[in-house]
Amino acid sequence: MRKDWSIGIDCFLMIICAYFYLCFNDCQPLYKRIIGVAIVFVSCVLVYKSRKDRFKLITFCVILYVNITIAFSDCFTDGQRSLPYYTLVWQVYRNSIYEIIFLKALFLFLCVVNLFMKKEETNTVHIDTFTSQDNPICFMVAYLIMTYGLVTGYLSMEGNVSSYVSGTTTLYEYCTLFFLIALYYSGKDKIRMILLYVYSIAYIMQAILYGDRSSAFPMVLLLVLLLFKKLTLKDVGIFSILGIFCSNAISIYRQNYSLNDFIYNYINRYSLDSIMSDTVSQSYYTGISLVAVKERMGNTFKYVIDYIGGIIFGGGYGNSNITNLGKQYALNKGGGLIISDFYFIGGVIGVIVLGIILSIFIRFLDRNIFSMDYIWKCYFTIMVFRWYLYRSFDLFRGVLFVFPVVFLAFKIIDEICTSMRKNSFL
């Protein structure tokens, strides 16, 4: 019975999606609100399906939060709930057909992910433990790399809520990856674990000091995954409320990097709208602007080569950074949400392909066969802020390419160390 119910919901959502594409072909406030509510609904379905797996539960709860902000701030009030007026002035593509196109594409993406998700009743309680390898050399190499990344992490910072730019180095952004590698080779040694927890606190505090939410929250999520082996919807709800407050508190702090009149500024800035995120609204508008640029440029599939090259050789390769490319034609402040790159390159087909790829990867991580699966799943989960809220490039380069390459490199070091130990006993 439950299986029939789940299939019925999936089919209903796809029918609604088809209806949007057939009938919602101009920009009307009612259309935006209807699609916004539909996006929140499918996000809730994904959360419900993921409730037995804490990794997917956290992932889709973050996605739900982002989509709630999009619906109630951007679809209902055109961003006025979360962004100041002087920011909205230059966002000329709000209330245009490009916004409707972007919303339909986002809903389509979520429906595709939902359609290919493993059905709820086939999910079992996953084993949330892994066999830690005892290799002090691999541990120290990873720890030294991430320590160097912490010390040299920030190139610059700008303190203005509407134009804040996180000037972090590339290595700093991968510190959480090396943290997981160090955890994998810690052997659960008490001293090594203490070093890891000390590092995580230092990393979070430094990110907060610089007003860098996108760096602080992945490490916070990683600590939650390490400390809480079981999470329910209620637990995630409580953590979400705390996270929203902390996110907005950092936003207030980085306006002038001062705590003077903090409570007054917080109430004056957010009031009853404190659940909304200004970062989400900025990223949302970037996605709309990229749709407008694509429609103007016509054939943009040629950039797929640059995109793939960027995944392998880095974000500076050619025109792999679609957001920066779009900025040459329409002002944006970064981000664009997960679908922006693929819609820019491949339109609706690109969005469908992206949804299928994400679903396949989630099912792949569900296998829980190797210890690598555990830490890979951790990394996928904690980076949801980046790959969903900002760009799909962060998913493909950071999670799907860089992580396995780094893991393989450390595996080779581990094998060399093991071989040397065996030879020493001969």
C-alpha positions as CSV (number, residue, x, y, z in Angstrom):
1,M,0.0,0.0,0.0
2,R,2.8,2.4,0.9
3,K,4.6,1.6,-2.4
4,D,1.4,2.4,-4.4
5,W,1.1,5.7,-2.4
6,S,4.7,6.7,-3.1
7,I,4.4,5.9,-6.8
8,G,1.1,7.9,-7.0
9,I,2.8,10.9,-5.5
10,D,5.7,10.6,-7.9
11,C,3.4,10.4,-10.9
12,F,1.3,13.3,-9.6
13,L,4.4,15.5,-9.3
14,M,5.5,14.7,-12.9
15,I,2.0,15.5,-14.2
16,I,2.1,18.9,-12.3
17,C,5.5,19.6,-13.8
18,A,4.2,18.9,-17.3
19,Y,1.3,21.2,-16.7
20,F,3.6,24.0,-15.6
21,Y,5.6,23.7,-18.9
22,L,2.4,23.6,-21.0
23,C,0.5,26.4,-19.3
24,F,2.8,28.7,-17.4
25,N,4.4,30.5,-20.3
26,D,4.4,34.1,-19.1
27,C,5.3,35.9,-15.9
28,Q,2.4,36.3,-13.5
29,P,2.6,36.6,-9.7
30,L,0.2,33.8,-9.3
31,Y,2.3,31.4,-11.4
32,K,5.4,32.2,-9.3
33,R,3.5,31.5,-6.1
34,I,2.0,28.2,-7.3
35,I,5.4,26.9,-8.5
36,G,7.0,28.1,-5.3
37,V,4.6,26.1,-3.2
38,A,5.1,23.1,-5.5
39,I,8.9,23.3,-5.0
40,V,8.4,23.2,-1.2
41,F,6.0,20.3,-1.5
42,V,8.4,18.1,-3.5
43,S,11.2,19.1,-1.1
44,C,9.1,17.8,1.8
45,V,8.4,14.5,-0.1
46,L,12.2,14.1,-0.5
47,V,12.7,14.8,3.3
48,Y,10.1,12.2,4.2
49,K,11.7,9.6,1.9
50,S,15.0,10.2,3.5
51,R,14.0,10.1,7.1
52,K,15.6,6.8,7.9
53,D,19.1,7.8,6.7
54,R,20.6,10.7,8.6
55,F,22.9,11.6,5.7
56,K,20.1,12.0,3.2
57,L,17.9,13.5,5.9
58,I,20.3,16.4,6.5
59,T,21.0,16.8,2.8
60,F,17.3,17.2,1.9
61,C,16.5,19.3,5.0
62,V,19.1,21.8,3.8
63,I,17.6,21.7,0.3
64,L,14.1,22.2,1.9
65,Y,15.3,25.2,3.8
66,V,16.8,26.8,0.7
67,N,13.6,26.1,-1.2
68,I,11.4,27.6,1.6
69,T,13.3,30.8,1.3
70,I,12.9,30.8,-2.5
71,A,9.2,30.2,-2.2
72,F,8.3,32.6,0.6
73,S,10.8,35.3,0.0
74,D,11.4,35.3,-3.7
75,C,8.2,33.9,-5.2
76,F,5.8,35.7,-2.8
77,T,7.5,39.0,-2.2
78,D,10.2,39.3,-4.9
79,G,13.1,39.1,-2.5
80,Q,11.9,41.9,-0.3
81,R,11.8,39.7,2.8
82,S,15.5,39.0,2.7
83,L,17.3,41.6,0.6
84,P,17.6,45.4,1.2
85,Y,16.2,47.7,-1.4
86,Y,19.5,48.9,-2.8
87,T,20.3,45.2,-3.7
88,L,17.0,44.7,-5.5
89,V,17.4,47.8,-7.6
90,W,19.9,46.2,-10.0
91,Q,18.1,42.8,-10.1
92,V,16.3,43.7,-13.3
93,Y,15.2,40.2,-14.3
94,R,12.9,39.7,-11.3
95,N,9.3,39.5,-12.4
96,S,10.3,38.5,-15.9
97,I,9.6,35.3,-18.0
98,Y,13.2,34.3,-17.1
99,E,12.2,33.9,-13.5
100,I,9.3,31.6,-14.5
101,I,11.6,29.5,-16.7
102,F,14.1,29.2,-13.8
103,L,11.4,28.1,-11.3
104,K,10.0,25.5,-13.7
105,A,13.5,24.1,-14.3
106,L,14.1,23.9,-10.5
107,F,10.8,22.1,-10.0
108,L,11.6,19.7,-12.9
109,F,15.0,18.9,-11.4
110,L,13.5,18.1,-8.0
111,C,10.8,16.0,-9.6
112,V,13.4,14.0,-11.5
113,V,15.5,13.4,-8.3
114,N,12.3,12.3,-6.5
115,L,11.3,10.0,-9.3
116,F,14.7,8.1,-9.3
117,M,15.1,8.2,-5.5
118,K,15.1,4.8,-3.8
119,K,11.6,4.2,-2.5
120,E,11.1,4.8,1.3
121,E,10.0,1.3,2.1
122,T,13.1,-0.2,0.7
123,N,15.3,1.9,2.9
124,T,16.6,0.3,6.0
125,V,18.5,1.8,8.9
126,H,22.0,2.3,7.6
127,I,25.1,1.3,9.4
128,D,26.7,4.6,10.4
129,T,30.1,3.2,11.4
130,F,33.3,2.5,9.4
131,T,36.5,0.7,10.0
132,S,39.1,3.4,10.7
133,Q,42.6,2.7,9.3
134,D,45.6,3.1,11.7
135,N,48.2,4.9,9.7
136,P,50.0,7.7,11.6
137,I,51.9,8.8,8.4
138,C,48.7,9.3,6.4
139,F,47.0,11.0,9.3
140,M,49.9,13.5,9.8
141,V,50.2,14.3,6.1
142,A,46.4,15.0,5.9
143,Y,46.5,17.0,9.2
144,L,49.5,19.1,8.1
145,I,47.8,19.9,4.8
146,M,44.6,21.0,6.4
147,T,46.6,23.0,9.1
148,Y,48.4,24.8,6.3
149,G,45.1,25.5,4.6
150,L,43.7,26.9,7.9
151,V,46.7,29.2,8.4
152,T,46.8,30.5,4.8
153,G,43.0,30.3,4.2
154,Y,41.9,33.9,3.8
155,L,43.2,36.2,1.1
156,S,40.8,39.1,1.9
157,M,37.4,39.9,3.3
158,E,34.8,42.5,2.6
159,G,32.3,43.6,5.3
160,N,29.1,44.4,3.7
161,V,26.0,42.2,3.7
162,S,25.0,43.0,0.2
163,S,28.4,42.6,-1.4
164,Y,30.3,40.2,0.9
165,V,33.0,38.2,-0.9
166,S,34.7,35.2,0.8
167,G,38.3,35.5,-0.1
168,T,39.4,32.0,0.7
169,T,42.1,29.9,-1.0
170,T,41.2,26.8,-2.9
171,L,43.1,24.6,-0.3
172,Y,41.0,26.1,2.5
173,E,37.8,25.1,0.8
174,Y,39.1,21.5,0.7
175,C,40.1,21.4,4.4
176,T,37.0,19.4,5.3
177,L,38.0,16.8,2.7
178,F,41.4,16.4,4.3
179,F,39.7,16.3,7.7
180,L,37.8,13.3,6.6
181,I,40.9,11.7,5.2
182,A,42.7,12.3,8.6
183,L,39.6,10.8,10.3
184,Y,39.8,7.7,8.1
185,Y,43.4,7.1,9.0
186,S,43.1,8.1,12.7
187,G,42.7,4.5,13.9
188,K,40.3,6.0,16.4
189,D,43.4,6.9,18.5
190,K,42.3,9.2,21.4
191,I,45.1,11.8,20.8
192,R,44.4,12.0,17.1
193,M,40.7,12.4,17.7
194,I,41.3,15.2,20.1
195,L,43.5,16.9,17.5
196,L,40.7,16.6,15.0
197,Y,38.1,18.1,17.3
198,V,40.5,20.9,18.3
199,Y,41.1,21.6,14.6
200,S,37.4,21.6,13.8
201,I,36.7,24.2,16.5
202,A,39.5,26.4,15.3
203,Y,38.3,26.1,11.8
204,I,34.7,27.1,12.7
205,M,35.8,30.0,14.9
206,Q,38.1,31.4,12.2
207,A,35.3,31.1,9.6
208,I,32.9,32.9,11.9
209,L,35.5,35.6,12.6
210,Y,35.7,36.3,8.9
211,G,31.9,36.1,8.5
212,D,32.3,33.1,6.2
213,R,29.1,31.0,6.6
214,S,29.8,28.8,3.6
215,S,33.0,27.5,5.2
216,A,31.8,27.3,8.8
217,F,28.6,25.3,8.2
218,P,30.1,22.3,6.4
219,M,32.4,21.8,9.4
220,V,29.5,22.2,11.8
221,L,27.5,19.6,9.9
222,L,30.5,17.3,9.9
223,L,30.7,17.6,13.7
224,V,26.9,16.8,13.9
225,L,27.5,13.6,11.8
226,L,30.3,12.5,14.0
227,L,28.7,13.2,17.4
228,F,25.1,12.2,16.6
229,K,24.8,8.7,15.3
230,K,21.0,8.9,15.1
231,L,19.0,11.8,13.9
232,T,15.2,12.2,13.7
233,L,13.2,14.8,11.9
234,K,12.7,16.5,15.3
235,D,16.4,16.7,15.9
236,V,17.1,18.1,12.5
237,G,14.3,20.7,13.0
238,I,16.0,21.9,16.2
239,F,19.4,22.1,14.6
240,S,17.9,23.9,11.6
241,I,16.4,26.6,13.9
242,L,19.8,27.1,15.6
243,G,21.5,27.1,12.2
244,I,19.2,29.8,10.8
245,F,19.8,32.0,13.8
246,C,23.6,31.6,13.6
247,S,23.5,32.2,9.8
248,N,21.7,35.5,10.2
249,A,23.8,36.4,13.2
250,I,27.0,36.0,11.1
251,S,25.3,38.1,8.3
252,I,24.7,40.9,10.8
253,Y,28.2,40.6,12.3
254,R,30.0,40.8,8.9
255,Q,28.3,44.2,8.0
256,N,31.1,45.9,10.0
257,Y,32.7,43.0,11.9
258,S,31.5,44.3,15.3
259,L,29.1,43.2,18.0
260,N,28.0,46.7,18.9
261,D,24.2,47.0,18.9
262,F,24.0,43.4,17.7
263,I,20.5,42.6,19.1
264,Y,19.1,45.9,17.7
265,N,20.7,45.3,14.3
266,Y,19.4,41.7,14.2
267,I,15.8,42.6,15.0
268,N,15.9,45.7,12.7
269,R,17.4,43.6,9.9
270,Y,15.4,40.4,10.1
271,S,12.4,40.9,12.5
272,L,9.8,38.2,11.9
273,D,11.5,37.3,8.6
274,S,14.6,35.8,10.3
275,I,13.9,32.4,8.6
276,M,14.8,33.9,5.2
277,S,18.3,33.8,3.9
278,D,19.8,36.8,1.9
279,T,22.4,34.4,0.4
280,V,19.7,32.2,-1.0
281,S,17.9,35.1,-2.6
282,Q,21.1,36.4,-4.1
283,S,22.0,33.0,-5.5
284,Y,18.4,32.6,-6.8
285,Y,18.6,35.8,-8.8
286,T,21.9,34.8,-10.3
287,G,20.2,31.7,-11.6
288,I,17.5,33.9,-13.2
289,S,20.1,36.1,-14.8
290,L,21.9,33.1,-16.3
291,V,18.7,32.0,-17.9
292,A,18.3,35.4,-19.4
293,V,21.9,35.3,-20.7
294,K,21.4,31.9,-22.2
295,E,18.3,33.0,-24.0
296,R,20.2,35.9,-25.4
297,M,23.3,33.8,-26.5
298,G,21.4,31.0,-28.1
299,N,23.6,27.9,-28.5
300,T,25.5,27.5,-25.3
301,F,26.2,23.8,-25.5
302,K,29.7,24.6,-26.7
303,Y,30.6,25.4,-23.1
304,V,30.2,21.8,-22.0
305,I,33.8,21.2,-23.0
306,D,35.0,24.0,-20.8
307,Y,32.8,22.8,-18.0
308,I,34.3,19.2,-18.2
309,G,37.8,20.7,-18.5
310,G,37.2,22.8,-15.4
311,I,36.2,19.7,-13.4
312,I,39.5,18.0,-14.3
313,F,41.9,20.9,-14.5
314,G,40.3,23.4,-12.1
315,G,37.7,26.2,-12.1
316,G,40.1,28.6,-14.0
317,Y,40.0,26.5,-17.1
318,G,38.4,28.3,-20.1
319,N,34.8,29.3,-19.4
320,S,34.1,26.6,-16.9
321,N,32.9,29.1,-14.4
322,I,29.4,29.7,-15.9
323,T,28.5,32.3,-13.2
324,N,31.5,34.5,-14.2
325,L,30.7,34.0,-17.9
326,G,27.2,35.2,-17.3
327,K,28.4,38.2,-15.3
328,Q,29.9,39.6,-18.4
329,Y,26.4,40.0,-19.8
330,A,24.2,40.5,-16.7
331,L,25.2,41.5,-13.2
332,N,25.1,38.8,-10.6
333,K,26.7,38.2,-7.1
334,G,27.6,34.5,-7.6
335,G,25.8,31.3,-7.0
336,G,22.9,30.4,-9.2
337,L,21.7,27.2,-7.5
338,I,22.5,23.7,-8.7
339,I,20.6,23.8,-11.9
340,S,22.1,27.0,-13.3
341,D,25.2,25.5,-15.0
342,F,23.3,22.7,-16.6
343,Y,20.4,24.8,-17.7
344,F,22.8,27.3,-19.2
345,I,24.6,24.6,-21.2
346,G,21.8,22.2,-22.0
347,G,18.4,23.8,-21.2
348,V,15.6,21.6,-20.0
349,I,17.5,18.4,-21.2
350,G,20.5,19.5,-19.1
351,V,18.3,19.8,-16.0
352,I,16.9,16.3,-16.5
353,V,20.4,14.9,-17.0
354,L,21.6,16.6,-13.8
355,G,18.6,15.2,-11.8
356,I,19.3,11.6,-13.1
357,I,23.1,11.9,-12.3
358,L,22.4,13.2,-8.8
359,S,19.9,10.4,-8.1
360,I,22.3,7.7,-9.4
361,F,25.1,9.0,-7.2
362,I,22.9,9.0,-4.1
363,R,21.9,5.4,-4.8
364,F,25.6,4.6,-5.4
365,L,26.5,6.0,-1.9
366,D,23.7,4.0,-0.4
367,R,25.5,0.7,-1.0
368,N,27.6,1.1,2.3
369,I,30.0,-1.6,1.1
370,F,33.4,0.0,1.7
371,S,34.7,2.4,4.4
372,M,35.3,4.9,1.7
373,D,31.5,5.1,1.1
374,Y,31.0,6.4,4.6
375,I,33.4,9.3,4.4
376,W,32.4,10.0,0.8
377,K,28.8,10.2,1.9
378,C,29.9,12.5,4.8
379,Y,31.6,14.8,2.3
380,F,28.6,14.8,-0.1
381,T,26.3,15.7,2.8
382,I,28.3,18.5,4.4
383,M,29.0,20.1,1.0
384,V,25.3,20.4,0.2
385,F,25.4,24.1,1.0
386,R,27.9,24.6,-1.8
387,W,26.6,22.2,-4.5
388,Y,22.9,23.0,-4.1
389,L,22.9,26.6,-3.1
390,Y,25.8,27.8,-5.3
391,R,26.8,25.7,-8.3
392,S,26.7,22.1,-9.6
393,F,30.4,22.5,-10.4
394,D,31.1,22.1,-6.7
395,L,29.4,18.7,-6.8
396,F,31.2,17.5,-9.9
397,R,34.7,18.8,-9.2
398,G,34.8,18.7,-5.4
399,V,32.7,15.6,-4.5
400,L,32.8,13.4,-7.6
401,F,36.3,14.2,-8.9
402,V,38.7,15.6,-6.3
403,F,37.5,13.5,-3.4
404,P,38.1,10.1,-5.0
405,V,41.4,11.3,-6.5
406,V,42.7,12.5,-3.1
407,F,41.4,9.3,-1.4
408,L,43.2,7.2,-4.0
409,A,46.5,9.1,-3.5
410,F,46.3,8.5,0.3
411,K,45.4,4.8,-0.4
412,I,48.7,4.5,-2.4
413,I,50.6,6.0,0.5
414,D,48.9,3.6,2.9
415,E,49.8,0.7,0.7
416,I,53.5,1.8,0.5
417,C,53.6,2.1,4.3
418,T,52.0,-1.3,4.7
419,S,54.5,-2.8,2.3
420,M,57.4,-1.2,4.1
421,R,56.2,-2.5,7.4
422,K,55.9,-6.1,6.1
423,N,59.3,-6.0,4.5
424,S,60.8,-4.8,7.8
425,F,59.5,-7.9,9.5
426,L,61.0,-10.2,6.9
